[in-house]
């Protein structure tokens, strides 16, 4: 699954590009779809391009949701499929069948 991530614009550059902060690293992206962004704005970035400008509180909420998902994924037991090496969540537990009255 691919997701757009919120990033802070550090600097608007020439040629419809900007430098952004991605988890402490500076990256360069295209801003063709968001030409009105300015330094300090937040944008949702997908495939090297800003797709939409978002507010600071919206960006913070999205980041918090990503962190929550990451925490859930870190605590979920994952069993490896011995044949393929891929994660296997296993089979669901057997259902209890209600007793049928005869």
SELUM-180459 format. One record per residue (C-alpha): residue in three letters; residue number from 0; z negated, y negated, x. Coordinates in pm, 1 decimal, always signed. Each point is the difference from the previous one (the first is absolute). Last residue first. Example, Ala and Ser with C-alpha at 12.3 -4.5 7.8 and 13.67 -1.06 7.14 Angstrom:
REM residues 2
  res    n         z         y         x
  SER    1    -714.0    +106.0   +1367.0
  ALA    0     -66.0    +344.0    -137.0
This chain:
REM residues 102
  res    n         z         y         x
  UNK  101   -1921.6   +3239.9   -3208.5
  UNK  100    -112.1    -338.5    +123.3
  UNK   99    +189.7    -107.3    +303.7
  UNK   98    -202.8     -98.8    +300.6
  UNK   97    +131.5    -319.8    +151.2
  UNK   96    +200.8     +45.4    +314.1
  UNK   95    -130.8    -165.5    +311.0
  UNK   94    +283.1    -136.9    +198.8
  UNK   93     +56.4    +121.5    +351.3
  UNK   92     -44.3    -266.2    +267.0
  UNK   91    +316.5    -184.9     +92.1
  UNK   90    +191.2    +143.9    +292.1
  UNK   89     -16.1    -154.2    +342.0
  UNK   88     +45.8    -356.5    +111.5
  UNK   87    +236.5    +118.8    +266.7
  UNK   86     +77.3    -224.8    +293.1
  UNK   85    +304.2    +106.5    +197.6
  UNK   84     -28.4    +236.9    +297.7
  UNK   83    +278.1    +211.0    -151.6
  UNK   82    -138.8    +351.6     +15.1
  UNK   81    -370.7     -77.7     +34.8
  UNK   80      -5.0    -246.1    -289.8
  UNK   79    -261.5    -247.9    +111.3
  UNK   78    -296.6     -70.0    -224.9
  UNK   77     -85.6    -359.7     -75.4
  UNK   76    -351.0     -98.7    -101.6
  UNK   75      -2.8    -347.1    -155.6
  UNK   74    -226.4    -241.1    +185.6
  UNK   73    +266.0    -176.1    +203.8
  UNK   72    +238.2     -23.7    -297.5
  UNK   71    -265.2    -168.9    -211.9
  UNK   70     -78.7    -248.8    +276.2
  UNK   69    +370.4     -77.8     +42.3
  UNK   68     +37.5     -55.9    -373.5
  UNK   67    -295.2    -241.6      +6.1
  UNK   66    +147.4    -181.6    +299.7
  UNK   65    +334.8     -34.1    -181.4
  UNK   64    -182.3    -134.2    -307.2
  UNK   63    -188.8    -253.3    +213.6
  UNK   62    +329.1    -112.6    +159.2
  UNK   61    +150.9     -48.2    -346.4
  UNK   60    -299.4    -206.6    -114.5
  UNK   59      +6.6    -213.8    +315.7
  UNK   58    +372.7     -69.3     -45.1
  UNK   57     -57.1    -102.6    -362.0
  UNK   56    -288.4    -228.3    +105.7
  UNK   55    +219.0    -164.4    +267.9
  UNK   54    +282.3     -60.6    -246.6
  UNK   53    +324.2    +196.5     +10.7
  UNK   52    +354.4     -81.7    +122.4
  UNK   51    +262.4    +263.3     -75.3
  UNK   50    +234.9    +239.7    +181.8
  UNK   49     -64.1     -90.9    +362.2
  UNK   48    +230.7    +214.0    +213.3
  UNK   47     -46.0    +262.5    +267.8
  UNK   46     +23.2    +301.7    -230.3
  UNK   45    -257.3    -132.8    -248.1
  UNK   44    -223.1    -301.5     +46.7
  UNK   43    -206.8    -160.7    -276.0
  UNK   42     -60.6    -360.5    +100.4
  UNK   41    -306.8    -210.2     +74.2
  UNK   40     +17.8    -369.1     +86.9
  UNK   39    -172.4    -143.0    +308.4
  UNK   38    +317.4    -146.1    +153.2
  UNK   37    +248.1     -73.5    -274.5
  UNK   36    +207.7    +201.9    -242.4
  UNK   35    +270.5    -179.1    -203.3
  UNK   34    +290.1    +219.1    +119.2
  UNK   33    -146.2    +315.3    -160.5
  UNK   32    +295.6    +235.7     -52.6
  UNK   31    +160.7     -82.3    +336.0
  UNK   30    -335.6     +23.8    +178.0
  UNK   29     +89.8    +257.0    +266.7
  UNK   28    -280.9    +141.3    +209.5
  UNK   27    -143.2     -32.1    +351.8
  UNK   26    -322.6    +178.5     +90.1
  UNK   25    -330.9    -110.0    +149.2
  UNK   24    -269.8    +266.7     +16.2
  UNK   23    -354.6     -36.5    -135.0
  UNK   22     +49.6    +215.1    -310.3
  UNK   21    +347.0    -140.5     -59.4
  UNK   20      -1.8    -372.8     +69.0
  UNK   19    +331.1    -166.6     -73.2
  UNK   18    +271.7    -180.6    +194.6
  UNK   17    +274.6    -143.7    -214.9
  UNK   16    +376.8     +17.4     -37.2
  UNK   15    +262.6    -188.1    -198.3
  UNK   14    +209.8     -89.5    +306.0
  UNK   13    -267.9    -227.5    +150.0
  UNK   12    -365.6     +97.8      +5.6
  UNK   11    -294.4     -36.1    -238.6
  UNK   10    -328.1     +75.7    +175.9
  UNK    9    -310.6    +204.5     -69.1
  UNK    8     +89.9    +129.0    -346.5
  UNK    7    -281.3    +225.2    -121.9
  UNK    6     +90.2    +352.8    -106.1
  UNK    5     -26.3    +196.1    -324.3
  UNK    4    +153.1    +347.2     +15.2
  UNK    3    +296.0    +129.3    -197.4
  UNK    2     -23.2    +370.5     -71.6
  UNK    1    +214.8    +301.9     +76.1
  UNK    0     -91.0    +344.5    -127.6
